[in-house]
Amino acid sequence: MSEDILHQIRITSRNDDVQMNEEIHNRALLLIEDMCYLMCGNLLIRLGMPAPNLEMNDAFNRELERERQYDHQELDLVVQKNVLLLNS
């Protein structure tokens, strides 16, 4: 599953150089734990498997939210200005 996540990240970021890391493994553990909880009502730790690092997930979510908080209108103006420079 972590390979699927890595592949998805490479596609969305258009960067084939992204390597497997602890954050990707943690995302896979979170997804596996969600499936286990839905299927049998148990967390991974109760099944003898390593538990995901929830603090890492919270940090990732905060970083993602921070990256999404930008002025869309300002970015649109910058893009329009730079597109004109490309065509001149």
N, CA, C and O atoms as a printed pandas DataFrame, in Angstrom:
     atom_number atom_name residue_name chain_id  residue_number  x_coord  y_coord  z_coord
0              1         N          MET        A               1    0.816   -1.186    0.000
1              2        CA          MET        A               1    0.000    0.000    0.000
2              3         C          MET        A               1    0.867    1.260    0.000
3              4         O          MET        A               1    0.506    2.267   -0.609
4              5         N          SER        A               2    2.010    1.198    0.686
5              6        CA          SER        A               2    2.877    2.382    0.702
6              7         C          SER        A               2    3.428    2.674   -0.691
7              8         O          SER        A               2    3.680    3.830   -1.032
8              9         N          GLU        A               3    3.617    1.618   -1.502
9             10        CA          GLU        A               3    4.074    1.842   -2.872
10            11         C          GLU        A               3    3.005    2.559   -3.693
11            12         O          GLU        A               3    3.323    3.384   -4.549
12            13         N          ASP        A               4    1.739    2.243   -3.428
13            14        CA          ASP        A               4    0.640    2.940   -4.106
14            15         C          ASP        A               4    0.614    4.416   -3.728
15            16         O          ASP        A               4    0.406    5.283   -4.577
16            17         N          ILE        A               5    0.827    4.691   -2.447
17            18        CA          ILE        A               5    0.852    6.078   -1.980
18            19         C          ILE        A               5    2.019    6.815   -2.621
19            20         O          ILE        A               5    1.868    7.949   -3.076
20            21         N          LEU        A               6    3.192    6.168   -2.657
21            22        CA          LEU        A               6    4.365    6.777   -3.287
22            23         C          LEU        A               6    4.086    7.075   -4.758
23            24         O          LEU        A               6    4.417    8.156   -5.246
24            25         N          HIS        A               7    3.481    6.127   -5.460
25            26        CA          HIS        A               7    3.151    6.324   -6.874
26            27         C          HIS        A               7    2.195    7.503   -7.049
27            28         O          HIS        A               7    2.368    8.322   -7.952
28            29         N          GLN        A               8    1.187    7.583   -6.182
29            30        CA          GLN        A               8    0.220    8.681   -6.255
30            31         C          GLN        A               8    0.911   10.023   -6.009
31            32         O          GLN        A               8    0.620   11.002   -6.696
32            33         N          ILE        A               9    1.814   10.075   -5.043
33            34        CA          ILE        A               9    2.543   11.314   -4.754
34            35         C          ILE        A               9    3.402   11.707   -5.945
35            36         O          ILE        A               9    3.459   12.882   -6.308
36            37         N          ARG        A              10    4.074   10.731   -6.560
37            38        CA          ARG        A              10    4.912   11.028   -7.731
38            39         C          ARG        A              10    4.079   11.591   -8.874
39            40         O          ARG        A              10    4.520   12.503   -9.574
40            41         N          ILE        A              11    2.889   11.059   -9.066
41            42        CA          ILE        A              11    2.028   11.536  -10.154
42            43         C          ILE        A              11    1.509   12.937   -9.860
43            44         O          ILE        A              11    1.583   13.821  -10.714
44            45         N          THR        A              12    0.980   13.146   -8.648
45            46        CA          THR        A              12    0.390   14.449   -8.340
46            47         C          THR        A              12    1.431   15.554   -8.255
47            48         O          THR        A              12    1.145   16.704   -8.588
48            49         N          SER        A              13    2.645   15.212   -7.810
49            50        CA          SER        A              13    3.688   16.239   -7.705
50            51         C          SER        A              13    4.508   16.356   -8.989
51            52         O          SER        A              13    5.327   17.263   -9.136
52            53         N          ARG        A              14    4.276   15.425   -9.916
53            54        CA          ARG        A              14    5.046   15.373  -11.165
54            55         C          ARG        A              14    6.548   15.337  -10.884
55            56         O          ARG        A              14    7.347   16.002  -11.543
56            57         N          ASN        A              15    6.898   14.531   -9.876
57            58        CA          ASN        A              15    8.287   14.410   -9.459
58            59         C          ASN        A              15    8.598   12.935   -9.230
59            60         O          ASN        A              15    8.217   12.362   -8.209
60            61         N          ASP        A              16    9.288   12.329  -10.183
61            62        CA          ASP        A              16    9.629   10.912  -10.079
62            63         C          ASP        A              16   10.756   10.641   -9.093
63            64         O          ASP        A              16   11.069    9.483   -8.819
64            65         N          ASP        A              17   11.365   11.687   -8.560
65            66        CA          ASP        A              17   12.478   11.514   -7.630
66            67         C          ASP        A              17   12.035   11.363   -6.177
67            68         O          ASP        A              17   12.872   11.143   -5.301
68            69         N          VAL        A              18   10.735   11.477   -5.908
69            70        CA          VAL        A              18   10.246   11.311   -4.538
70            71         C          VAL        A              18   10.554    9.886   -4.097
71            72         O          VAL        A              18   10.284    8.925   -4.817
72            73         N          GLN        A              19   11.122    9.767   -2.901
73            74        CA          GLN        A              19   11.508    8.463   -2.371
74            75         C          GLN        A              19   10.595    8.059   -1.218
75            76         O          GLN        A              19    9.936    8.895   -0.600
76            77         N          MET        A              20   10.576    6.757   -0.946
77            78        CA          MET        A              20    9.822    6.225    0.180
78            79         C          MET        A              20   10.371    6.841    1.460
79            80         O          MET        A              20   11.584    6.959    1.628
80            81         N          ASN        A              21    9.480    7.230    2.357
81            82        CA          ASN        A              21    9.932    7.792    3.623
82            83         C          ASN        A              21    8.976    7.384    4.742
83            84         O          ASN        A              21    7.975    6.706    4.513
84            85         N          GLU        A              22    9.309    7.813    5.947
85            86        CA          GLU        A              22    8.527    7.435    7.123
86            87         C          GLU        A              22    7.097    7.968    7.050
87            88         O          GLU        A              22    6.164    7.316    7.517
88            89         N          GLU        A              23    6.930    9.135    6.473
89            90        CA          GLU        A              23    5.595    9.729    6.360
90            91         C          GLU        A              23    4.694    8.882    5.460
91            92         O          GLU        A              23    3.511    8.710    5.754
92            93         N          ILE        A              24    5.243    8.360    4.378
93            94        CA          ILE        A              24    4.465    7.505    3.472
94            95         C          ILE        A              24    4.085    6.209    4.174
95            96         O          ILE        A              24    2.948    5.749    4.062
96            97         N          HIS        A              25    5.039    5.614    4.901
97            98        CA          HIS        A              25    4.723    4.397    5.664
98            99         C          HIS        A              25    3.633    4.680    6.697
99           100         O          HIS        A              25    2.743    3.856    6.907
100          101         N          ASN        A              26    3.704    5.824    7.330
101          102        CA          ASN        A              26    2.700    6.180    8.333
102          103         C          ASN        A              26    1.322    6.350    7.696
103          104         O          ASN        A              26    0.317    5.934    8.273
104          105         N          ARG        A              27    1.270    6.960    6.510
105          106        CA          ARG        A              27   -0.020    7.101    5.817
106          107         C          ARG        A              27   -0.604    5.733    5.493
107          108         O          ARG        A              27   -1.810    5.519    5.621
108          109         N          ALA        A              28    0.259    4.802    5.071
109          110        CA          ALA        A              28   -0.209    3.446    4.779
110          111         C          ALA        A              28   -0.750    2.788    6.048
111          112         O          ALA        A              28   -1.799    2.144    6.012
112          113         N          LEU        A              29   -0.040    2.945    7.168
113          114        CA          LEU        A              29   -0.524    2.385    8.429
114          115         C          LEU        A              29   -1.874    2.978    8.824
115          116         O          LEU        A              29   -2.745    2.267    9.324
116          117         N          LEU        A              30   -2.047    4.270    8.601
117          118        CA          LEU        A              30   -3.334    4.904    8.906
118          119         C          LEU        A              30   -4.460    4.309    8.065
119          120         O          LEU        A              30   -5.545    4.031    8.577
120          121         N          LEU        A              31   -4.199    4.115    6.779
121          122        CA          LEU        A              31   -5.223    3.533    5.903
122          123         C          LEU        A              31   -5.531    2.088    6.291
123          124         O          LEU        A              31   -6.690    1.673    6.301
124          125         N          ILE        A              32   -4.482    1.328    6.610
125          126        CA          ILE        A              32   -4.676   -0.068    7.023
126          127         C          ILE        A              32   -5.460   -0.122    8.333
127          128         O          ILE        A              32   -6.358   -0.948    8.496
128          129         N          GLU        A              33   -5.110    0.768    9.264
129          130        CA          GLU        A              33   -5.822    0.782   10.542
130          131         C          GLU        A              33   -7.294    1.132   10.337
131          132         O          GLU        A              33   -8.163    0.541   10.977
132          133         N          ASP        A              34   -7.580    2.080    9.459
133          134        CA          ASP        A              34   -8.976    2.425    9.163
134          135         C          ASP        A              34   -9.734    1.214    8.633
135          136         O          ASP        A              34  -10.866    0.957    9.040
136          137         N          MET        A              35   -9.103    0.469    7.717
137          138        CA          MET        A              35   -9.757   -0.719    7.158
138          139         C          MET        A              35   -9.978   -1.781    8.228
139          140         O          MET        A              35  -11.049   -2.384    8.294
140          141         N          CYS        A              36   -8.961   -2.012    9.073
141          142        CA          CYS        A              36   -9.095   -3.004   10.146
142          143         C          CYS        A              36  -10.211   -2.616   11.107
143          144         O          CYS        A              36  -10.990   -3.462   11.546
144          145         N          TYR        A              37  -10.277   -1.340   11.426
145          146        CA          TYR        A              37  -11.309   -0.887   12.363
146          147         C          TYR        A              37  -12.703   -1.071   11.768
147          148         O          TYR        A              37  -13.636   -1.468   12.466
148          149         N          LEU        A              38  -12.836   -0.778   10.475
149          150        CA          LEU        A              38  -14.136   -0.961    9.824
150          151         C          LEU        A              38  -14.511   -2.435    9.709
151          152         O          LEU        A              38  -15.680   -2.794    9.854
152          153         N          MET        A              39  -13.522   -3.288    9.450
153          154        CA          MET        A              39  -13.803   -4.708    9.225
154          155         C          MET        A              39  -13.998   -5.497   10.518
155          156         O          MET        A              39  -14.894   -6.337   10.605
156          157         N          CYS        A              40  -13.161   -5.228   11.521
157          158        CA          CYS        A              40  -13.243   -6.062   12.722
158          159         C          CYS        A              40  -13.334   -5.264   14.022
159          160         O          CYS        A              40  -13.398   -5.848   15.104
160          161         N          GLY        A              41  -13.341   -3.939   13.923
161          162        CA          GLY        A              41  -13.497   -3.121   15.116
162          163         C          GLY        A              41  -12.265   -3.022   15.990
163          164         O          GLY        A              41  -12.365   -2.611   17.147
164          165         N          ASN        A              42  -11.100   -3.390   15.465
165          166        CA          ASN        A              42   -9.864   -3.342   16.246
166          167         C          ASN        A              42   -8.848   -2.405   15.622
167          168         O          ASN        A              42   -8.786   -2.240   14.403
168          169         N          LEU        A              43   -8.048   -1.791   16.496
169          170        CA          LEU        A              43   -6.919   -0.997   16.030
170          171         C          LEU        A              43   -5.742   -1.924   15.778
171          172         O          LEU        A              43   -5.714   -3.047   16.281
172          173         N          LEU        A              44   -4.776   -1.462   15.004
173          174        CA          LEU        A              44   -3.625   -2.296   14.651
174          175         C          LEU        A              44   -2.863   -2.781   15.875
175          176         O          LEU        A              44   -2.415   -3.927   15.904
176          177         N          ILE        A              45   -2.712   -1.947   16.868
177          178        CA          ILE        A              45   -1.942   -2.316   18.057
178          179         C          ILE        A              45   -2.560   -3.527   18.757
179          180         O          ILE        A              45   -1.842   -4.349   19.327
180          181         N          ARG        A              46   -3.891   -3.637   18.715
181          182        CA          ARG        A              46   -4.571   -4.788   19.334
182          183         C          ARG        A              46   -4.424   -6.042   18.492
183          184         O          ARG        A              46   -4.664   -7.147   18.978
184          185         N          LEU        A              47   -4.030   -5.884   17.234
185          186        CA          LEU        A              47   -3.811   -7.033   16.350
186          187         C          LEU        A              47   -2.341   -7.417   16.279
187          188         O          LEU        A              47   -1.958   -8.275   15.485
188          189         N          GLY        A              48   -1.511   -6.778   17.116
189          190        CA          GLY        A              48   -0.088   -7.104   17.155
190          191         C          GLY        A              48    0.722   -6.449   16.052
191          192         O          GLY        A              48    1.840   -6.878   15.765
192          193         N          MET        A              49    0.176   -5.425   15.438
193          194        CA          MET        A              49    0.885   -4.716   14.373
194          195         C          MET        A              49    1.309   -3.341   14.875
195          196         O          MET        A              49    0.754   -2.842   15.854
196          197         N          PRO        A              50    2.289   -2.724   14.214
197          198        CA          PRO        A              50    2.694   -1.378   14.643
198          199         C          PRO        A              50    1.573   -0.372   14.397
199          200         O          PRO        A              50    0.874   -0.425   13.385
200          201         N          ALA        A              51    1.426    0.531   15.336
201          202        CA          ALA        A              51    0.392    1.561   15.224
202          203         C          ALA        A              51    0.942    2.760   14.468
203          204         O          ALA        A              51    2.137    3.043   14.545
204          205         N          PRO        A              52    0.088    3.465   13.740
205          206        CA          PRO        A              52    0.545    4.679   13.054
206          207         C          PRO        A              52    0.868    5.781   14.060
207          208         O          PRO        A              52    0.341    5.804   15.172
208          209         N          ASN        A              53    1.734    6.677   13.649
209          210        CA          ASN        A              53    2.114    7.822   14.467
210          211         C          ASN        A              53    1.105    8.935   14.192
211          212         O          ASN        A              53    1.180    9.606   13.162
212          213         N          LEU        A              54    0.173    9.127   15.105
213          214        CA          LEU        A              54   -0.891   10.110   14.896
214          215         C          LEU        A              54   -0.365   11.533   14.927
215          216         O          LEU        A              54   -0.904   12.406   14.248
216          217         N          GLU        A              55    0.683   11.779   15.708
217          218        CA          GLU        A              55    1.272   13.119   15.746
218          219         C          GLU        A              55    1.860   13.488   14.390
219          220         O          GLU        A              55    1.765   14.640   13.964
220          221         N          MET        A              56    2.469   12.515   13.707
221          222        CA          MET        A              56    3.027   12.777   12.381
222          223         C          MET        A              56    1.910   13.139   11.413
223          224         O          MET        A              56    2.065   14.034   10.583
224          225         N          ASN        A              57    0.789   12.442   11.521
225          226        CA          ASN        A              57   -0.349   12.731   10.651
226          227         C          ASN        A              57   -0.896   14.124   10.929
227          228         O          ASN        A              57   -1.235   14.853    9.997
228          229         N          ASP        A              58   -0.986   14.501   12.206
229          230        CA          ASP        A              58   -1.460   15.845   12.553
230          231         C          ASP        A              58   -0.530   16.909   11.986
231          232         O          ASP        A              58   -0.988   17.927   11.467
232          233         N          ALA        A              59    0.787   16.673   12.087
233          234        CA          ALA        A              59    1.761   17.632   11.549
234          235         C          ALA        A              59    1.611   17.743   10.042
235          236         O          ALA        A              59    1.685   18.842    9.491
236          237         N          PHE        A              60    1.398   16.601    9.359
237          238        CA          PHE        A              60    1.203   16.610    7.914
238          239         C          PHE        A              60   -0.049   17.405    7.555
239          240         O          PHE        A              60   -0.032   18.207    6.621
240          241         N          ASN        A              61   -1.137   17.183    8.299
241          242        CA          ASN        A              61   -2.383   17.901    8.019
242          243         C          ASN        A              61   -2.225   19.399    8.234
243          244         O          ASN        A              61   -2.755   20.194    7.457
244          245         N          ARG        A              62   -1.498   19.797    9.286
245          246        CA          ARG        A              62   -1.266   21.223    9.526
246          247         C          ARG        A              62   -0.443   21.829    8.396
247          248         O          ARG        A              62   -0.738   22.933    7.939
248          249         N          GLU        A              63    0.589   21.115    7.939
249          250        CA          GLU        A              63    1.431   21.612    6.845
250          251         C          GLU        A              63    0.614   21.725    5.559
251          252         O          GLU        A              63    0.736   22.707    4.827
252          253         N          LEU        A              64   -0.214   20.725    5.287
253          254        CA          LEU        A              64   -1.067   20.757    4.102
254          255         C          LEU        A              64   -2.038   21.928    4.166
255          256         O          LEU        A              64   -2.240   22.623    3.171
256          257         N          GLU        A              65   -2.635   22.149    5.323
257          258        CA          GLU        A              65   -3.570   23.263    5.487
258          259         C          GLU        A              65   -2.859   24.600    5.307
259          260         O          GLU        A              65   -3.411   25.520    4.704
260          261         N          ARG        A              66   -1.637   24.711    5.826
261          262        CA          ARG        A              66   -0.863   25.941    5.675
262          263         C          ARG        A              66   -0.577   26.214    4.203
263          264         O          ARG        A              66   -0.655   27.358    3.753
264          265         N          GLU        A              67   -0.246   25.161    3.453
265          266        CA          GLU        A              67    0.039   25.330    2.032
266          267         C          GLU        A              67   -1.204   25.720    1.243
267          268         O          GLU        A              67   -1.093   26.369    0.203
268          269         N          ARG        A              68   -2.362   25.344    1.709
269          270        CA          ARG        A              68   -3.605   25.673    1.008
270          271         C          ARG        A              68   -4.095   27.083    1.318
271          272         O          ARG        A              68   -4.976   27.595    0.628
272          273         N          GLN        A              69   -3.541   27.708    2.337
273          274        CA          GLN        A              69   -3.984   29.047    2.734
274          275         C          GLN        A              69   -3.139   30.092    2.022
275          276         O          GLN        A              69   -2.118   30.544    2.539
276          277         N          TYR        A              70   -3.570   30.457    0.859
277          278        CA          TYR        A              70   -2.897   31.503    0.101
278          279         C          TYR        A              70   -3.964   32.348   -0.580
279          280         O          TYR        A              70   -5.114   31.930   -0.713
280          281         N          ASP        A              71   -3.575   33.517   -0.999
281          282        CA          ASP        A              71   -4.501   34.455   -1.629
282          283         C          ASP        A              71   -4.674   34.064   -3.095
283          284         O          ASP        A              71   -3.784   34.284   -3.917
284          285         N          HIS        A              72   -5.812   33.491   -3.407
285          286        CA          HIS        A              72   -6.075   33.019   -4.767
286          287         C          HIS        A              72   -6.070   34.163   -5.779
287          288         O          HIS        A              72   -5.591   34.000   -6.902
288          289         N          GLN        A              73   -6.592   35.297   -5.389
289          290        CA          GLN        A              73   -6.636   36.439   -6.310
290          291         C          GLN        A              73   -5.227   36.950   -6.600
291          292         O          GLN        A              73   -4.903   37.284   -7.740
292          293         N          GLU        A              74   -4.399   37.008   -5.566
293          294        CA          GLU        A              74   -3.021   37.462   -5.772
294          295         C          GLU        A              74   -2.266   36.500   -6.684
295          296         O          GLU        A              74   -1.524   36.928   -7.568
296          297         N          LEU        A              75   -2.457   35.197   -6.466
297          298        CA          LEU        A              75   -1.808   34.207   -7.316
298          299         C          LEU        A              75   -2.292   34.335   -8.757
299          300         O          LEU        A              75   -1.496   34.215   -9.688
300          301         N          ASP        A              76   -3.578   34.576   -8.948
301          302        CA          ASP        A              76   -4.132   34.745  -10.289
302          303         C          ASP        A              76   -3.488   35.938  -10.997
303          304         O          ASP        A              76   -3.172   35.858  -12.184
304          305         N          LEU        A              77   -3.296   37.035  -10.278
305          306        CA          LEU        A              77   -2.646   38.217  -10.864
306          307         C          LEU        A              77   -1.198   37.919  -11.253
307          308         O          LEU        A              77   -0.742   38.334  -12.318
308          309         N          VAL        A              78   -0.489   37.211  -10.402
309          310        CA          VAL        A              78    0.905   36.858  -10.692
310          311         C          VAL        A              78    0.975   35.984  -11.939
311          312         O          VAL        A              78    1.834   36.185  -12.797
312          313         N          VAL        A              79    0.071   35.019  -12.036
313          314        CA          VAL        A              79    0.056   34.125  -13.198
314          315         C          VAL        A              79   -0.255   34.910  -14.466
315          316         O          VAL        A              79    0.420   34.731  -15.480
316          317         N          GLN        A              80   -1.257   35.771  -14.426
317          318        CA          GLN        A              80   -1.617   36.563  -15.608
318          319         C          GLN        A              80   -0.445   37.433  -16.059
319          320         O          GLN        A              80   -0.167   37.541  -17.253
320          321         N          LYS        A              81    0.227   38.043  -15.112
321          322        CA          LYS        A              81    1.368   38.900  -15.429
322          323         C          LYS        A              81    2.501   38.088  -16.053
323          324         O          LYS        A              81    3.112   38.518  -17.032
324          325         N          ASN        A              82    2.775   36.932  -15.492
325          326        CA          ASN        A              82    3.884   36.119  -15.989
326          327         C          ASN        A              82    3.570   35.440  -17.316
327          328         O          ASN        A              82    4.479   35.198  -18.110
328          329         N          VAL        A              83    2.315   35.132  -17.568
329          330        CA          VAL        A              83    1.932   34.562  -18.865
330          331         C          VAL        A              83    2.200   35.577  -19.965
331          332         O          VAL        A              83    2.675   35.220  -21.043
332          333         N          LEU        A              84    1.902   36.822  -19.698
333          334        CA          LEU        A              84    2.183   37.876  -20.680
334          335         C          LEU        A              84    3.681   37.963  -20.969
335          336         O          LEU        A              84    4.082   38.197  -22.109
336          337         N          LEU        A              85    4.496   37.779  -19.956
337          338        CA          LEU        A              85    5.950   37.820  -20.149
338          339         C          LEU        A              85    6.436   36.642  -20.989
339          340         O          LEU        A              85    7.403   36.772  -21.740
340          341         N          LEU        A              86    5.775   35.500  -20.867
341          342        CA          LEU        A              86    6.164   34.325  -21.644
342          343         C          LEU        A              86    5.892   34.527  -23.133
343          344         O          LEU        A              86    6.631   34.017  -23.976
344          345         N          ASN        A              87    4.857   35.251  -23.448
345          346        CA          ASN        A              87    4.457   35.426  -24.840
346          347         C          ASN        A              87    5.097   36.633  -25.510
347          348         O          ASN        A              87    4.853   36.877  -26.692
348          349         N          SER        A              88    5.903   37.387  -24.787
349          350        CA          SER        A              88    6.496   38.577  -25.407
350          351         C          SER        A              88    7.913   38.332  -25.865
351          352         O          SER        A              88    8.551   39.235  -26.407
